[in-house]
Amino acid sequence: MNVYSPLKVFHFHEKLVTLSPETSEIHAPIHVRIKPTNICNHHCNYCPYQSNKELQLGADMVKKDQIPHDKMMEIVEDCIEMKVAAVTFSGGGEPFCYPHLAKSAQKLAEKGIRIASLTNGGRLTGEAAEVFAQLGTWIRVSMDGWDGPSYVKFRKVHEREFQKILNNMKAFKKLGGACRLGVNYIISKDNAPHLYTM
């Protein structure tokens, strides 16, 4: 079955029956999303973690917060013990800015849990990239722009970051492995006319 199929939920019949009002049985989640850090190397104008005060997540949100290593290992062990089927690392911040991403993802994958990540692609390098290339199910790189200047507008980074991310994606594919590398966009009136040129 296609990974994008809305019917994939039916592969988890034992979980679906627990939704019945006639049962009090509780099952672990099929999928867990972990936001390991608020730290990010981009400053997207639509991001509630990084943008102006109107979009902030509240006065208590700390941009440099991240899950401590010990707590992350506890979360990983809990996912393994509960037999979670899949874990996605996302933001908050940029998952590849998290120093324990490679170790966390590798441990999950080695226990049969499918791993995936959303990323801006700027840090899609090194050990974490290798772990995801070899053991990951999918990676989605958020782009939004269609060239250097447009990328600056959406992401508030240097223009050269656009080419760097394209290079990182090419290098990631060269690592081999079965991980599906994809791109996603937040569509706006500014980039919609360029969808077919992106």
Backbone hydrogen bonds in HBPLUS format (Angstrom, degrees):
<---DONOR---> <-ACCEPTOR-->    atom                        ^
c    i                          cat <-CA-CA->   ^        H-A-AA   ^      H-
h    n   atom  resd res      DA  || num        DHA   H-A  angle D-A-AA Bond
n    s   type  num  typ     dist DA aas  dist angle  dist       angle   num
A0005-SER N   A0002-ASN O   3.02 MM   3  5.33 166.9  2.04 116.5 120.1     1
A0008-LYS N   A0005-SER O   3.36 MM   3  5.74 171.8  2.37 111.8 113.6     2
A0010-PHE N   A0007-LEU O   2.99 MM   3  5.86 160.0  2.03 126.5 130.9     3
A0011-HIS N   A0008-LYS O   3.02 MM   3  5.58 165.9  2.04 117.4 121.7     4
A0012-PHE N   A0009-VAL O   3.04 MM   3  5.67 162.6  2.07 117.5 122.3     5
A0015-LYS N   A0012-PHE O   2.94 MM   3  5.45 138.9  2.11 111.8 123.3     6
A0016-LEU N   A0012-PHE O   3.11 MM   4  6.50 154.7  2.18 150.3 158.1     7
A0017-VAL N   A0013-HIS O   3.07 MM   4  6.35 158.2  2.12 163.1 166.5     8
A0018-THR N   A0015-LYS O   3.16 MM   3  5.44 138.1  2.35 102.4 113.6     9
A0019-LEU N   A0016-LEU O   3.00 MM   3  5.52 159.7  2.05 113.7 120.3    10
A0020-SER N   A0017-VAL O   3.22 MM   3  5.60 165.1  2.24 110.6 115.1    11
A0023-THR N   A0020-SER O   3.31 MM   3  5.84 167.5  2.32 117.9 118.4    12
A0085-ALA N   A0030-ILE O   2.86 MM  55  5.15 132.3  2.09 127.2 141.8    13
A0086-ALA N   A0030-ILE O   3.10 MM  56  6.54 149.1  2.20 155.1 160.7    14
A0032-VAL N   A0086-ALA O   2.95 MM  54  6.43 152.5  2.03 148.8 157.2    15
A0088-THR N   A0032-VAL O   2.92 MM  56  6.41 154.3  1.99 151.9 160.4    16
A0034-ILE N   A0088-THR O   2.80 MM  54  6.17 159.4  1.84 157.3 164.5    17
A0090-SER N   A0034-ILE O   2.94 MM  56  6.25 158.9  1.99 152.1 156.7    18
A0067-ILE N   A0036-PRO O   2.81 MM  31  5.37 162.0  1.85 155.1 157.7    19
A0093-GLY N   A0037-THR O   2.60 MM  56  5.27 159.1  1.64 144.5 142.1    20
A0038-ASN N   A0065-ASP O   2.77 MM  27  5.42 162.7  1.80 167.2 161.5    21
A0094-GLU N   A0039-ILE O   2.81 MM  55  6.24 151.6  1.89 141.0 146.1    22
A0043-HIS N   A0155-ARG O   2.99 MM 112  5.41 163.0  2.02 158.9 154.5    23
A0047-CYS N   A0044-CYS O   3.22 MM   3  5.40 168.3  2.23 111.8 115.4    24
A0045-ASN N   A0154-PHE O   3.14 MM 109  5.97 155.1  2.20 153.5 159.3    25
A0051-SER N   A0047-CYS O   2.94 MM   4  5.46 156.2  2.00 156.0 158.5    26
A0055-LEU N   A0052-ASN O   3.14 MM   3  5.90 147.3  2.25 119.2 126.5    27
A0056-GLN N   A0053-LYS O   3.28 MM   3  5.01 153.4  2.36  96.0 103.8    28
A0061-MET N   A0058-GLY O   3.18 MM   3  5.61 163.1  2.21 113.2 118.3    29
A0065-ASP N   A0062-VAL O   3.17 MM   3  5.52 169.3  2.18 116.5 119.0    30
A0072-MET N   A0068-PRO O   2.89 MM   4  6.19 158.0  1.94 158.7 166.1    31
A0073-MET N   A0069-HIS O   2.95 MM   4  6.24 159.6  1.99 155.5 160.5    32
A0074-GLU N   A0070-ASP O   3.04 MM   4  6.29 144.5  2.17 139.9 149.9    33
A0075-ILE N   A0071-LYS O   2.91 MM   4  6.25 153.4  1.98 149.0 156.0    34
A0076-VAL N   A0072-MET O   2.86 MM   4  6.14 160.9  1.89 153.7 159.0    35
A0077-GLU N   A0073-MET O   2.92 MM   4  6.10 161.7  1.96 143.3 148.2    36
A0078-ASP N   A0074-GLU O   2.89 MM   4  6.12 153.3  1.96 145.1 152.9    37
A0079-CYS N   A0075-ILE O   2.94 MM   4  6.23 157.8  1.98 151.2 156.7    38
A0080-ILE N   A0076-VAL O   3.00 MM   4  6.30 155.6  2.06 150.2 157.0    39
A0081-GLU N   A0077-GLU O   2.84 MM   4  6.03 167.9  1.85 153.8 157.2    40
A0082-MET N   A0078-ASP O   2.87 MM   4  6.01 156.0  1.93 150.5 156.7    41
A0084-VAL N   A0079-CYS O   3.05 MM   5  5.30 171.8  2.05 157.9 159.2    42
A0083-LYS N   A0080-ILE O   3.07 MM   3  5.10 151.3  2.16 101.7 110.6    43
A0114-ARG N   A0085-ALA O   2.98 MM  29  6.27 158.5  2.02 153.3 146.3    44
A0087-VAL N   A0114-ARG O   2.80 MM  27  6.25 156.0  1.85 166.4 174.5    45
A0116-ALA N   A0087-VAL O   3.02 MM  29  6.42 136.8  2.21 153.2 158.4    46
A0089-PHE N   A0116-ALA O   2.90 MM  27  6.30 161.8  1.94 144.1 145.7    47
A0118-LEU N   A0089-PHE O   2.99 MM  29  6.45 155.0  2.05 163.4 171.0    48
A0097-CYS N   A0094-GLU O   2.87 MM   3  5.45 163.8  1.90 124.0 128.2    49
A0098-TYR N   A0095-PRO O   3.02 MM   3  5.44 160.4  2.06 112.3 118.6    50
A0101-LEU N   A0098-TYR O   3.29 MM   3  5.58 162.8  2.32 120.8 119.5    51
A0104-SER N   A0100-HIS O   3.04 MM   4  6.10 164.8  2.07 151.8 156.7    52
A0105-ALA N   A0101-LEU O   2.88 MM   4  5.94 175.8  1.88 162.0 163.4    53
A0106-GLN N   A0102-ALA O   2.92 MM   4  5.95 161.9  1.96 149.1 154.9    54
A0107-LYS N   A0103-LYS O   3.04 MM   4  6.15 162.3  2.08 146.8 151.3    55
A0108-LEU N   A0104-SER O   3.15 MM   4  6.40 162.2  2.18 150.2 154.8    56
A0109-ALA N   A0105-ALA O   2.95 MM   4  6.15 169.8  1.96 154.9 157.8    57
A0110-GLU N   A0106-GLN O   2.87 MM   4  6.00 159.3  1.91 153.0 158.6    58
A0111-LYS N   A0108-LEU O   3.07 MM   3  5.31 143.0  2.21 102.8 113.8    59
A0113-ILE N   A0108-LEU O   3.08 MM   5  5.32 158.9  2.13 145.8 139.8    60
A0112-GLY N   A0109-ALA O   2.95 MM   3  5.12 158.9  2.00 113.0 114.6    61
A0137-THR N   A0115-ILE O   2.74 MM  22  5.73 174.4  1.74 172.8 170.8    62
A0117-SER N   A0138-TRP O   3.18 MM  21  6.73 143.7  2.32 140.0 150.7    63
A0140-ARG N   A0117-SER O   2.96 MM  23  6.46 155.9  2.02 155.6 162.8    64
A0119-THR N   A0140-ARG O   2.90 MM  21  6.17 151.2  1.98 170.2 169.6    65
A0142-SER N   A0119-THR O   2.85 MM  23  6.23 159.0  1.90 158.3 165.0    66
A0124-LEU N   A0121-GLY O   3.33 MM   3  4.91 170.2  2.34 101.3 102.3    67
A0125-THR N   A0123-ARG O   2.66 MM   2  5.42 135.9  1.85 110.6  95.6    68
A0130-GLU N   A0126-GLY O   3.06 MM   4  6.38 156.0  2.12 150.6 158.0    69
A0131-VAL N   A0127-GLU O   2.89 MM   4  6.18 158.6  1.93 154.6 160.1    70
A0132-PHE N   A0128-ALA O   3.01 MM   4  6.27 167.4  2.03 153.1 155.8    71
A0133-ALA N   A0129-ALA O   2.83 MM   4  5.98 157.7  1.88 149.5 156.6    72
A0134-GLN N   A0130-GLU O   3.04 MM   4  6.16 160.8  2.08 149.2 153.3    73
A0135-LEU N   A0131-VAL O   2.77 MM   4  5.69 157.8  1.81 152.3 159.7    74
A0136-GLY N   A0132-PHE O   2.77 MM   4  4.23 142.7  1.91 116.6 124.3    75
A0180-ARG N   A0137-THR O   3.02 MM  43  6.19 176.0  2.02 128.4 128.7    76
A0139-ILE N   A0180-ARG O   2.84 MM  41  6.19 154.0  1.90 162.4 160.0    77
A0182-GLY N   A0139-ILE O   2.83 MM  43  6.12 157.9  1.88 160.1 167.5    78
A0141-VAL N   A0182-GLY O   2.84 MM  41  6.22 163.7  1.87 142.7 144.9    79
A0184-ASN N   A0141-VAL O   2.92 MM  43  6.04 158.5  1.96 135.6 138.9    80
A0143-MET N   A0184-ASN O   2.96 MM  41  6.28 158.9  2.01 167.1 173.8    81
A0145-GLY N   A0143-MET O   2.78 MM   2  5.55 141.5  1.92  94.8  90.9    82
A0151-TYR N   A0147-ASP O   2.91 MM   4  6.00 153.5  1.98 155.6 164.1    83
A0152-VAL N   A0148-GLY O   3.06 MM   4  6.35 152.2  2.14 153.4 160.3    84
A0153-LYS N   A0149-PRO O   3.28 MM   4  6.57 153.7  2.35 141.7 147.9    85
A0154-PHE N   A0150-SER O   3.23 MM   4  6.60 155.0  2.29 150.9 155.6    86
A0155-ARG N   A0151-TYR O   2.85 MM   4  5.82 163.3  1.88 156.0 161.6    87
A0156-LYS N   A0152-VAL O   2.84 MM   4  4.90 146.7  1.95 135.9 138.2    88
A0161-GLU N   A0158-HIS O   2.96 MM   3  5.65 161.4  1.99 121.7 127.8    89
A0162-PHE N   A0159-GLU O   3.35 MM   3  6.12 151.9  2.43 118.6 122.6    90
A0164-LYS N   A0160-ARG O   3.07 MM   4  6.31 157.6  2.12 149.7 156.8    91
A0165-ILE N   A0161-GLU O   2.93 MM   4  6.13 155.5  1.99 150.6 155.3    92
A0166-LEU N   A0162-PHE O   3.14 MM   4  6.48 157.5  2.19 146.8 153.0    93
A0167-ASN N   A0163-GLN O   2.87 MM   4  6.12 159.1  1.91 151.0 156.8    94
A0168-ASN N   A0164-LYS O   2.80 MM   4  6.10 151.7  1.88 146.0 154.6    95
A0169-MET N   A0165-ILE O   2.93 MM   4  6.18 154.1  2.00 149.3 155.3    96
A0170-LYS N   A0166-LEU O   3.05 MM   4  6.35 156.8  2.11 147.0 153.2    97
A0171-ALA N   A0167-ASN O   2.90 MM   4  6.15 162.7  1.93 152.9 157.6    98
A0172-PHE N   A0168-ASN O   2.86 MM   4  6.01 149.9  1.95 143.0 151.8    99
A0173-LYS N   A0169-MET O   3.05 MM   4  6.32 159.0  2.09 149.2 153.2   100
A0174-LYS N   A0170-LYS O   3.14 MM   4  6.45 146.8  2.26 142.6 151.7   101
A0175-LEU N   A0172-PHE O   3.05 MM   3  5.31 148.8  2.15 104.3 113.9   102
A0176-GLY N   A0173-LYS O   3.14 MM   3  5.76 164.1  2.17 114.4 119.4   103
A0192-ALA N   A0188-SER O   2.92 MM   4  5.74 147.9  2.02 154.8 162.1   104
A0194-HIS N   A0191-ASN O   2.90 MM   3  5.34 150.1  1.99 115.3 125.1   105
A0195-LEU N   A0192-ALA O   3.25 MM   3  5.37 171.4  2.26 115.6 115.7   106
A0197-THR N   A0194-HIS O   2.89 MM   3  5.28 154.7  1.96 115.0 123.5   107
